[in-house]
Each structure stands twice: as structure tokens, then as C-alpha cells.
Amino acid sequence: MKRALACVLCVGCASACLLGAPDARDGSAAQAAGAKRASFEWEPLWADEFDRDGPPDPANWGYVTGDGTQFGLPPGWGNNEIQWYTDNRRENARVENGILIIEARRDHFEGHEYTSARLASAGKRDFTYGRVEVRARLPRGKGTWPAIWMLPTQWTYGDRGWPANGEIDLMELVSGEPNTVHCSLHTQNRNFKRNTQVTAKQRDETFTTDFHVFALEWLPESLTWFIDDEKVLSFDNPHTDFKDWPFDKDFHVLLNVALGGWGGAADPAAFPQRMEVDYVRVQRLKR
């Protein structure tokens, strides 16, 4: 997610689609959308099919909680977000009928007007390189900001913070730009604060009504994003240093629904809102 304070979180299409041009400031490294994905041989590394009702499997997922103040940040994770992320609270994160539900609510829980959940596989399912697939249906309420993304598990580059250690966003959808998914990466040289992030967007009116597969192929030489097997964006390793390519160490997957911030002002009448996840699958290149 586009969050300046991501550094603290290491604890933790259909034919109707309209392809947006990648907004990559270095056109030599980022390539346009539209091609089918290249063929590689993959084998399973780990997966969660969400086939057991109850809380998310603790073997795969932990919780990132609070509003950021516990890390010395301004309330709202430095992004003016308004939700409070809860810890193992069924109302905000649960598995039902084969689907993981991450639900944002206006329920005034323990003095917090809005609650939600943020799940992270950090310290449980970390990996370097692979193909990540997440099949999900997204929320649509005003003020919502769902994300499927990845962060490094160890923060070793530069100032040991964000964006020097990298961020990969498989999917972000903000209610102020309806039916539009953003795919992005952030590094020290390429990030939203400098307006140099590598990013592309794709519009589809069914993102909030149907399930879609958001995928990333992460190789030593490239990152490539797909939606329903159609390539949206790719970025080649420029072989400079970590300021452009910190993607050579373990990362982990995050799933969350934020409110406010880039998502805009929340409409109290729109809640609850949920992101539904059918599966998360991670593969590695076949040995």
C-alpha cells in the first residue's frame, strides 16, 4: 500500500477490462500491459485454500494491529487512515464456507469508530522469488482501500526503512477511483513520494462483484503483474543497487482493508464492507 510508514510493518479480466498505460517514469524498465503471461514451470511452495471455518490459520497468518501509534507514528499509519486493526477478532477476520473475509466495520469497538483487519504471513510463510496468486472479490464502499501486497521480512538496506527496502503491490483499489485496480512497486529511487513509482492501473466494473485473480511473477531478473492471466505491468531488474532493486531477499504477503487515506472520506452508511479471498497460492520455479 502507499504508506510512508510501511517500514514498521515487518512485525508483522474479463473482455470488458480497459487496460491503463503503466505510469512508470523509467520506460526502459517498465513494459506495457496486454500480453499473455510467459510460460514457466512452477511447483507449489505454500497455499491457503481457506477450507476450514473459523479464524485464519495461524500457521500462515499473523495480525498487524492498531493505528500505528505503537510504533511512534501519527495515528492512521502516516496516511490519515481511520481504521483500527484488531487482533484475532472474528468480526474483522474469519473464514466461512471456503472464503477468507476481511471486514471493515463501523462498530465503535473499544472506543474506535472503525475497525478492520490486516493479515501478514511474516515469520510464517516468507519466500524469495516465486509466483503469487490471490483470488479475491473487493469491497466497494466509499472510503475503502483494500490491498493485496508484499513487504520484506528483514529490513537491511539503506536506513532500514521504507521505501529503501521495497514494497510490491499486487492490488490496491481506492473508492475515489471506482472499479480501478492499481499495481505498483516502491523503492528508494522509485516511490510515490517522489512521483517516480512504477505503477499501472486496470479498470473493470466487476472487481467488486466477481472474483478475480491478482498475480505476481517475481524472478531474479523481473517482476510481472497479472490480472486474470493478462499482463498488466512488468519491471526488469536494472542491475544497479538496492535503491532500484531491493527484491533479492525474503518478502511476505499482506491482506487488508484500510479506510480513509488514499481511499478518501468514509461514508458511515456504507459499512460493513468486506474483501473476500478464495485462496492465496505461492509457487516457486520448478527445480
N, C-alpha and C positions, 0 to 999 in steps of 0.2 A: 504494500500500500504506500501511497505517497505520504510518508510520515517522517518528518525530520528527526524524530526521536526513536526510530526503529532500533538504534544501537542498543537499547536496554533490553530488547526482547529475546536475547539469546537464552534467557531462562525460559526459560520457556521457548453446414448450415443449409440450412435449407437453401433452395434455389432463390428464395426471396432475399437472401442476405445482400447487403450493399457493402462492398469492401472499401474501407477508407485507406487513403495513402499513408504509409508509415511516416510518422513525424520524427525522422532521425536526422540529426544535424550533421552527421557524417555519412553521407550517402554511399561512400565506398564500402562501408562496413555493414550497413543495413540494407536489406533487399525487400522488394515489394511483395505484396500478398498475391494469392490466387492459384499457386501451383499445388498439385497433389504432393503429399509428403514423400520424401525419398524412402527407399526400401532398405531397412536394416533388419538383421536378425536379433530379436530380443528374447530374453528369458526372464521369468518372474524374479523379483527381488523381495518385495513385500506388497501386501494389499490389505485393504479393509473393505469388505463387501457389506458391512453393516447388517449382518444376518442374525444378530442377537439383540432382542429388545432390551432396553434399559439404558444405563449411562454409556457413553462412548468407551470403547475398550481401552483400559489403562495401559495395556501393553503397547499401544500405538499412540495414544494421545494424552497430553497434559493440558493444563489450563494456564493461560496468561490472564491475570486478573487485575481488577482495579481500574484507575483512571490515569495512571502514570505518575501520580504524586509520590508513590512509594519509592520511585527511582529518582526523586528530586526534580521532576519535570512539572511544568504547569499543568493544571487539570485539563484533561482532554488529549493527553499524549502529544502535546505540542501542535495539535491540528484543530483545536476547537471542537473536538468530538464531545458528545454529550452522554454517551452510554457509560454504564458501569459494568465491567466484565466480571461475571460471577464465577465461583469455583464449585464445579460439580453440582450445579443446581438444575434439576430436571426441567424446570420451566424454560430454561435457556438453551440446554443442550441435552438431547436424548435420541435414542434410536427407536423407531417404531416401524413395524412392517417392512423391514429391509431398507429403511431410509434414515440417514442422519439428519436431524432437524436442528438447525441453529436459529433460535428465535429471539428477535428483538422485541421487547415489551415495554409498555408504559405502565408500570405496576407499582411504582413508589416503594421499591424493596429497600428496606433498611435506610430510608432517607434519600435514596437515589431514584429520581423520577423515571429514568430509562435504564433498562438492563439488557444485556446481550451476553454472548459467549465468544471466546477466542480460543480455538484449539490449536495445539502445536505438537508436532512429532519430535521436537528437540530432545536429545538424550535418549530417545527410544528407537527412532527409525531414521537415522541420519545416513546420508549417502553422498558420494561424489560421482557425478555423471549418471545418466540414465534417461528413461522416458517416463514422464509423469502424466497420468490421465486422471481427470476428475470429472465425473458426470453429475451435473447439477442443474437445478432449476432455481432461479434467482428471485429475490423479493422486488417489489415494485413501489412501495410506499414512499411518499415524499420525505426526503431526509435520509434515506438508507444509502449505505455504502458497503455492499458485500465485496469480499475479496477472497481469492484463492492465490496464494503466493508463497515465496520461499525466502528464507534468510539463512545466513551462515550460522553454524552451531558454535564455532570458535571465532572470536574477533581478534585477528592478529595483525592486520595490515594498518599502516598509517597511524592514525590516532586511536586505533582500536574501536572506532565508532562507525556511524553511518554518515555518508554513503561509501566511505573508503572500502568497507568490507563487502559491499554489494547487496543487491536486492533484485529478485526476479518476480514479476507479477504475471501469473498466468491469466488472471482475470480480475478486473475491477469494473464495477458498474455503479454510476452515481445517478441519483434520481433527477438531478438537474439536466442531465443529457439522456433522455429516456431511450431505452432499447439499444443502448450503445455500450459495448464492452471494450475496455482498454487493455492492451497487452504491452508491458514495459519492462525495462531494466534500469537500474540506477547504479552508478559507480562514482568514484571521486571526480572523474572528468565528465561524466555523463549523468546528470541528475536534474530533477525538476527545479531545484533552487536556482540553478544556472541556466535553465531553459535549454538544456542540452541532452535530456534523457532520450534514450532510444525507445520509441513508442509507436504503436499503431492502434487503430480502432476499427471495429466492425459493428454494423447495425443489423439487428434482426428483431422484428416485433414479437418473436416467440421466446426470447430469452427468459421472460418471466412467466410464461405459460407452459412451456415444454422443457424437457431435459435436453441439455447439450453437453458435448464432451470437449472440455478445455484441456489441452495437452501441451507439453513442452518436451522437446528432444534436446538434451544437454550433453554435448560431446566436448572433448578437449579443444576442438577447433571451431565450434559454433554453438549457438543457441537458436532454436527454431520453435516458434509458437504455431499451434493449430487450433482451429475450432471446427469440430466435426470433420476432422481429417483434411480440411482445407488450410493451406499455409497462410498465416496472417502476417508474419514478420520473421526475419532471421537476422542474426548479428554474428559476424565472423570474428574470431579471436585475432586482434591486431598485432599480437606478439610484441607489445610494448612493455608494460609492467602492470602491477595491481591497480593502478589508477584507471585503467581501461578494462582490465580483465582480472577481477578477484575470484573468478569462478573456477578455482582449481583445488577446492577443499570441500569438506562436508557441509551440506546445506540440509534444511528440513522444511517440511510443509506446514503452512498455516491456513486455517479456515476460520473466517469470522464475518460478522455483520456489524459494522460500525454505523454510527448515526451522527449527523451534523458534519462539521468539517467540509471536506470536498463534496459530501453528499447534500449540502445545503440545509436549510431550516426544516426541521421535522414537523409534520402535520400530526398533532396528537390523535386525531380521529383515524389515522391510517393504521394504527397498531392494534394487535401484534402483526409483525411481518417475519417471514422465515426464509432462510435459504435451505433447500433440501438437497442432500448429497446422496446419490445412489451408490457410488463407490469411489475409492481412491486406489489407484494401482501404480506401482513403481516397478519398472523393469530395468535391467542392465543389458548391455550388449552381450550377445551370446559368446561364451568363451570358446 
